[in-house]
Amino acid sequence: MSPRPQRAPASRSRHEGATDEQLVRACLGGDEEAWSALIDKYKALIYSIPVRYHFGPEDCADIFQMVCLELFSELPKLRKPGALRAWIVSVAAHTSFHWKKRSHRRAERERTDIDEDEIPDPAVTPMLLEELEQEQLVRDAVASLPPRCREMIRLLFYEQPPLPYKDVAARLGLATGSIGFIRGRCLKRLAKALEKAGHS
């Protein structure tokens, strides 16, 4: 099992739909595909936290690596795998906070007008935890969709700038006129997945 946050291979499909408890158990059993699936499941959540601290891509990537290494190290000690999501949020927030403090100390060598109040509070508030929880539920719901719907949702709602229907159709090998209808079906599937997951 390797702590490197690589994209999980296609064969990870046998872990699709697995709970955190099942993934953690498989990871502890030495299943590398389970580790890849676990990181793939939570990579967006981990990245979203340093982004909230206004870090650039390089710092976000470094923090992501640190959180993954911490997860790899602490996974055998995790008493409640069901609380994994909250644990990841807490570790990512504290790692981001301390990274920010180190960055400010380095900057002090160049200027002296840094206000300590500029550094965000590392506390994970109930409101933040709920917001991150809802975001992760959406990611999990999208991941549970059939491949074509999953890719359509990604192309329509996650690409920046948004893609026109003709570009989405070209990438999916579909007729442009069919995108609206298929989009509606995919959004209904997504709504059902969110309802099943308890998304409010």
C-alpha positions as CSV (number, residue, x, y, z in Angstrom):
1,M,0.0,0.0,0.0
2,S,1.5,3.3,-1.1
3,P,0.6,6.8,0.3
4,R,1.0,8.4,-3.1
5,P,-2.3,10.0,-4.2
6,Q,-2.4,8.4,-7.6
7,R,-5.6,8.1,-9.6
8,A,-7.2,4.8,-8.9
9,P,-6.9,2.3,-11.8
10,A,-9.9,1.2,-13.8
11,S,-10.1,-2.1,-11.8
12,R,-11.1,-0.2,-8.7
13,S,-14.6,-0.7,-9.9
14,R,-14.9,-3.6,-7.5
15,H,-14.8,-1.0,-4.7
16,E,-17.5,1.2,-6.2
17,G,-20.2,1.9,-3.7
18,A,-18.0,0.6,-0.8
19,T,-18.5,2.3,2.5
20,D,-15.7,4.0,4.4
21,E,-15.7,1.1,6.8
22,Q,-15.3,-1.4,4.0
23,L,-12.5,0.7,2.3
24,V,-10.6,1.1,5.5
25,R,-10.8,-2.6,6.3
26,A,-9.6,-3.4,2.8
27,C,-6.7,-0.9,3.1
28,L,-5.6,-2.4,6.4
29,G,-5.6,-5.8,4.7
30,G,-3.1,-4.5,2.2
31,D,-5.4,-3.8,-0.8
32,E,-3.7,-1.1,-2.9
33,E,-6.8,-0.6,-5.0
34,A,-8.9,0.1,-1.9
35,W,-6.3,2.8,-0.9
36,S,-6.5,4.3,-4.4
37,A,-10.3,4.3,-4.2
38,L,-10.3,5.9,-0.7
39,I,-8.0,8.7,-1.9
40,D,-10.0,9.2,-5.1
41,K,-13.1,9.5,-3.1
42,Y,-11.8,12.2,-0.8
43,K,-9.2,14.0,-2.9
44,A,-11.7,16.9,-3.8
45,L,-12.6,17.3,-0.2
46,I,-9.0,17.5,0.9
47,Y,-8.1,20.0,-1.8
48,S,-11.1,22.1,-1.0
49,I,-9.8,23.0,2.4
50,P,-6.5,24.6,1.5
51,V,-8.3,26.4,-1.3
52,R,-10.4,28.0,1.5
53,Y,-7.2,29.3,3.0
54,H,-6.4,31.0,-0.4
55,F,-3.4,28.8,-1.2
56,G,-2.2,28.4,-4.7
57,P,-2.0,25.1,-6.7
58,E,1.5,24.2,-5.5
59,D,0.7,24.7,-1.8
60,C,-2.6,22.9,-2.1
61,A,-0.8,19.9,-3.7
62,D,1.8,19.9,-0.9
63,I,-0.9,20.1,1.8
64,F,-2.8,17.3,0.0
65,Q,0.3,15.1,0.1
66,M,0.8,15.8,3.8
67,V,-2.8,14.9,4.6
68,C,-2.6,11.7,2.6
69,L,0.6,10.7,4.5
70,E,-1.1,11.5,7.8
71,L,-4.0,9.4,6.7
72,F,-1.7,6.5,5.7
73,S,0.1,6.7,9.0
74,E,-3.0,7.0,11.2
75,L,-5.4,4.6,9.4
76,P,-4.5,1.6,11.6
77,K,-5.4,3.7,14.7
78,L,-8.7,5.0,13.4
79,R,-11.3,3.7,15.9
80,K,-14.4,4.8,14.1
81,P,-14.1,4.5,10.3
82,G,-17.5,6.1,10.0
83,A,-16.0,9.3,11.3
84,L,-13.3,9.3,8.6
85,R,-14.8,12.3,6.8
86,A,-14.7,14.5,9.9
87,W,-11.2,13.3,10.7
88,I,-10.0,14.3,7.2
89,V,-11.6,17.7,7.5
90,S,-10.0,18.3,10.8
91,V,-6.5,17.2,9.7
92,A,-6.7,19.2,6.5
93,A,-7.8,22.3,8.3
94,H,-5.0,22.1,10.9
95,T,-2.4,21.3,8.3
96,S,-3.6,24.3,6.2
97,F,-3.5,26.6,9.3
98,H,0.0,25.6,10.3
99,W,1.2,25.9,6.7
100,K,-0.2,29.4,6.6
101,K,1.6,30.3,9.8
102,R,4.9,29.1,8.4
103,S,4.2,31.1,5.2
104,H,3.6,34.2,7.3
105,R,6.8,33.7,9.2
106,R,8.8,33.4,6.0
107,A,7.1,36.6,4.8
108,E,8.1,38.4,8.0
109,R,11.6,38.4,6.8
110,E,10.5,40.7,3.9
111,R,8.0,42.9,5.7
112,T,6.9,43.6,9.2
113,D,3.3,44.7,8.9
114,I,1.7,41.2,9.0
115,D,-1.3,41.0,11.2
116,E,-1.8,37.7,12.9
117,D,-5.5,38.1,12.5
118,E,-5.0,37.5,8.8
119,I,-4.4,33.9,9.6
120,P,-7.7,31.9,9.5
121,D,-8.9,30.1,12.6
122,P,-8.2,26.4,12.3
123,A,-11.3,25.4,14.2
124,V,-13.7,23.3,12.2
125,T,-17.0,24.9,13.0
126,P,-20.3,22.9,12.8
127,M,-21.4,25.1,9.9
128,L,-18.2,24.5,8.0
129,L,-18.4,20.7,8.7
130,E,-22.0,20.6,7.5
131,E,-21.1,22.5,4.3
132,L,-18.2,20.2,3.6
133,E,-20.4,17.2,4.3
134,Q,-23.0,18.4,1.8
135,E,-20.3,19.0,-0.8
136,Q,-18.9,15.5,-0.3
137,L,-22.4,14.0,-0.5
138,V,-22.8,15.6,-3.9
139,R,-19.5,14.3,-5.1
140,D,-20.4,10.8,-3.9
141,A,-23.8,11.0,-5.6
142,V,-22.2,12.1,-8.9
143,A,-19.6,9.2,-8.6
144,S,-22.5,6.7,-8.2
145,L,-24.0,7.7,-11.5
146,P,-23.5,5.6,-14.7
147,P,-20.4,6.6,-16.6
148,R,-22.2,8.6,-19.3
149,C,-24.2,10.6,-16.8
150,R,-21.2,11.1,-14.6
151,E,-19.2,12.5,-17.5
152,M,-22.1,14.6,-18.7
153,I,-22.5,16.2,-15.3
154,R,-18.8,16.9,-15.1
155,L,-18.7,18.5,-18.6
156,L,-21.9,20.6,-18.0
157,F,-21.3,21.8,-14.4
158,Y,-17.7,21.4,-13.5
159,E,-15.8,22.7,-16.6
160,Q,-14.7,26.3,-16.5
161,P,-15.7,28.1,-18.6
162,P,-18.9,26.1,-19.1
163,L,-19.0,24.1,-22.3
164,P,-21.8,24.7,-24.9
165,Y,-24.0,21.7,-25.7
166,K,-22.2,21.1,-29.1
167,D,-18.9,20.6,-27.4
168,V,-20.4,18.3,-24.8
169,A,-22.1,16.3,-27.6
170,A,-18.8,16.0,-29.5
171,R,-16.9,14.8,-26.4
172,L,-19.6,12.2,-25.6
173,G,-20.2,11.2,-29.2
174,L,-23.9,12.2,-29.1
175,A,-26.1,14.4,-31.2
176,T,-26.3,18.0,-30.0
177,G,-30.1,17.8,-29.9
178,S,-30.1,14.9,-27.5
179,I,-28.0,16.6,-24.8
180,G,-31.0,18.4,-23.2
181,F,-33.0,15.2,-22.8
182,I,-30.2,13.1,-21.5
183,R,-29.2,16.0,-19.2
184,G,-32.7,15.9,-17.7
185,R,-32.5,12.2,-17.1
186,C,-29.1,12.4,-15.5
187,L,-30.2,15.2,-13.2
188,K,-33.1,13.0,-12.1
189,R,-30.8,10.2,-11.4
190,L,-28.6,12.6,-9.4
191,A,-31.6,13.9,-7.4
192,K,-32.5,10.3,-6.5
193,A,-29.0,9.5,-5.5
194,L,-28.8,12.6,-3.3
195,E,-32.2,11.8,-1.7
196,K,-31.0,8.3,-0.9
197,A,-27.9,9.8,0.7
198,G,-29.9,12.1,2.8
199,H,-28.9,15.3,1.1
200,S,-31.2,18.2,2.1
